[in-house]
Amino acid sequence: MRTNYTVTGMTCGHCAAAITEEVSEIGGVSAVKVDHEAGSMVVTSDAVVDQSAIDAALSEAGDYTAVPV
């Protein structure tokens, strides 16, 4: 399953790397692709990932917000 998100608060590649690291640790997530220039993230997972898990991961990474599109 692939889910696309709009991510706000990213300003650089380091932001994207921090988000990738945190979201990758969510159970069931097999791949994460973050593009700070586009403000986007694609999460590939075995099943639907709970939005609260995404929110918690982004909070750990910094001051970011993700909204599914």
C-alpha positions in Angstrom: 0.0 0.0 0.0 1.3 3.4 -0.9 0.1 6.6 0.8 1.0 10.1 -0.4 1.3 13.0 2.0 1.8 16.7 1.9 4.4 17.7 4.5 4.8 21.2 5.9 7.7 22.6 7.8 10.6 21.1 5.8 13.3 23.5 4.6 16.3 21.3 3.7 17.6 17.8 2.9 18.3 17.3 6.6 14.6 17.7 7.4 13.8 15.0 4.8 16.4 12.7 6.2 15.1 13.1 9.8 11.5 12.4 8.7 12.6 9.4 6.6 14.5 8.0 9.6 11.6 8.4 12.0 8.8 7.2 9.7 10.9 4.2 8.7 10.7 3.0 12.3 6.9 2.6 12.2 5.9 -1.0 12.2 4.8 -2.3 8.8 6.5 0.5 6.9 8.7 -0.9 4.1 9.8 2.3 2.4 9.7 6.1 2.8 10.5 8.7 0.1 10.5 12.3 1.2 11.1 15.3 -1.1 11.6 18.5 0.8 11.5 20.7 -2.3 8.0 19.4 -3.2 6.9 19.1 0.4 5.8 15.5 -0.2 6.2 12.1 1.3 5.3 8.6 0.0 5.0 5.8 2.5 4.9 2.2 1.4 3.5 -0.2 4.0 2.0 -3.6 4.5 -1.3 -2.1 5.7 -2.8 1.3 6.4 -0.5 3.3 8.8 -2.4 5.1 11.5 -2.2 8.8 11.2 -1.3 9.2 14.9 1.8 7.0 14.2 2.8 9.4 11.3 2.1 12.4 13.5 4.2 11.0 16.4 7.1 10.2 14.0 7.1 13.7 12.5 7.0 15.2 16.0 10.1 13.2 16.9 11.8 14.4 13.7 11.0 18.1 14.3 8.2 20.6 13.8 6.5 18.9 10.8 2.9 18.2 9.8 1.8 15.5 7.3 -1.6 15.4 5.6 -2.7 12.5 3.4 -3.6 13.5 -0.2 
